[in-house]
Amino acid sequence: MKDMICIVCPNGCRLRVTPQGDSFKVTGNTCQRGEEFAITEMKAPMRTVTTTVRTAFPAVPVLPVRTADAVPKEKVGELMLFIGTITVRDKISIGDVVAHNALGLGVNIIAASNVLREG
């Protein structure tokens, strides 16, 4: 049995997940998304990563970025090390790709701000 708080919506339901053979019983959720979240968390937890990367612009030394999609939780540390090697050298906009197919996970790292365009 595992207790967790659902992070899918602002309700923050307190979930209890109980293994039942090859499946799981989820209680405490107020919607189907909570049940799906709990089962995914038990089988293959995923995370969206948000952080910053260096830029080549002294007036804006860092740029907020995020993964375009969720990545396996066990890859977050390795992904953060990879992101730490990136330096943005172009004046990019929100949603522009900073790194394609990061770590071969099929997920792009994208700009999460227009701060380089505004300056």
C-alpha positions as CSV (number, residue, x, y, z in Angstrom):
1,M,0.0,0.0,0.0
2,K,1.2,3.5,-0.8
3,D,-0.2,6.9,0.0
4,M,0.4,9.8,-2.3
5,I,-1.1,13.2,-3.2
6,C,-2.3,13.6,-6.8
7,I,-0.7,16.5,-8.7
8,V,-2.8,16.4,-11.8
9,C,-5.1,19.2,-10.8
10,P,-5.4,21.8,-7.9
11,N,-7.6,19.5,-5.8
12,G,-4.6,17.6,-4.5
13,C,-6.5,14.4,-3.6
14,R,-5.0,12.1,-1.1
15,L,-4.7,8.8,-2.8
16,R,-4.2,5.3,-1.4
17,V,-2.8,2.8,-3.9
18,T,-3.1,-0.9,-3.1
19,P,-1.5,-3.6,-5.3
20,Q,-4.0,-6.2,-6.5
21,G,-2.3,-8.8,-8.6
22,D,-1.0,-7.2,-11.8
23,S,-3.2,-4.2,-11.2
24,F,-3.8,-1.5,-8.5
25,K,-6.8,-0.3,-6.5
26,V,-6.9,3.5,-6.1
27,T,-9.0,5.2,-3.5
28,G,-9.3,8.9,-2.6
29,N,-9.4,10.2,-6.1
30,T,-12.3,12.5,-7.2
31,C,-11.8,11.9,-10.9
32,Q,-10.5,9.4,-13.4
33,R,-7.3,11.4,-13.9
34,G,-6.3,10.8,-10.3
35,E,-6.6,7.1,-10.7
36,E,-4.5,7.2,-14.0
37,F,-1.9,9.3,-12.2
38,A,-1.6,6.9,-9.3
39,I,-1.2,3.9,-11.5
40,T,1.4,5.6,-13.7
41,E,3.2,6.7,-10.6
42,M,3.4,3.1,-9.4
43,K,4.3,1.5,-12.8
44,A,6.5,4.1,-14.5
45,P,6.7,7.5,-12.9
46,M,7.2,10.4,-15.3
47,R,8.2,14.1,-14.7
48,T,8.2,17.3,-16.5
49,V,11.6,19.1,-15.8
50,T,11.8,22.8,-15.5
51,T,15.1,24.6,-14.9
52,T,17.4,27.2,-16.5
53,V,20.3,27.1,-19.0
54,R,23.2,29.5,-19.5
55,T,23.1,32.1,-22.2
56,A,25.8,33.9,-24.1
57,F,24.1,37.3,-23.2
58,P,25.5,39.1,-20.2
59,A,22.2,41.0,-19.7
60,V,20.3,37.7,-19.5
61,P,22.7,35.1,-18.1
62,V,20.1,32.4,-17.7
63,L,17.0,31.3,-19.7
64,P,14.1,29.3,-18.2
65,V,13.6,26.0,-20.0
66,R,11.4,22.9,-19.6
67,T,10.9,19.5,-21.2
68,A,8.3,19.5,-23.9
69,D,6.9,16.3,-22.5
70,A,7.4,14.2,-19.4
71,V,10.4,12.0,-19.0
72,P,11.0,8.9,-16.9
73,K,11.6,9.9,-13.3
74,E,14.8,7.8,-13.2
75,K,16.3,9.9,-16.0
76,V,15.8,13.3,-14.4
77,G,19.3,13.4,-12.7
78,E,21.1,12.5,-16.0
79,L,18.9,14.9,-17.9
80,M,19.8,17.7,-15.5
81,L,23.5,17.0,-16.0
82,F,23.0,17.2,-19.8
83,I,21.0,20.5,-19.5
84,G,23.8,21.9,-17.4
85,T,26.1,21.7,-20.5
86,I,23.8,23.8,-22.7
87,T,24.6,27.5,-23.5
88,V,22.0,29.3,-25.6
89,R,23.7,31.6,-28.2
90,D,20.7,32.8,-30.2
91,K,17.9,35.2,-29.3
92,I,15.1,32.5,-29.1
93,S,11.5,32.8,-28.1
94,I,9.2,30.8,-25.9
95,G,8.6,27.3,-27.3
96,D,11.7,27.3,-29.4
97,V,13.8,24.1,-29.1
98,V,17.0,24.4,-27.1
99,A,18.0,20.8,-27.4
100,H,16.4,18.2,-29.7
101,N,15.8,14.6,-28.5
102,A,17.6,15.1,-25.2
103,L,19.4,11.9,-24.1
104,G,17.7,10.1,-26.9
105,L,14.4,10.1,-24.9
106,G,12.4,11.6,-27.7
107,V,11.8,14.8,-25.7
108,N,12.9,18.3,-26.6
109,I,14.1,20.9,-24.2
110,I,12.3,24.1,-25.0
111,A,12.5,27.8,-24.0
112,A,10.0,28.7,-21.3
113,S,10.3,32.5,-21.6
114,N,10.6,35.3,-24.1
115,V,13.2,37.0,-22.0
116,L,15.9,36.9,-24.7
117,R,13.5,38.5,-27.2
118,E,12.4,41.2,-24.8
119,G,15.9,42.5,-24.1
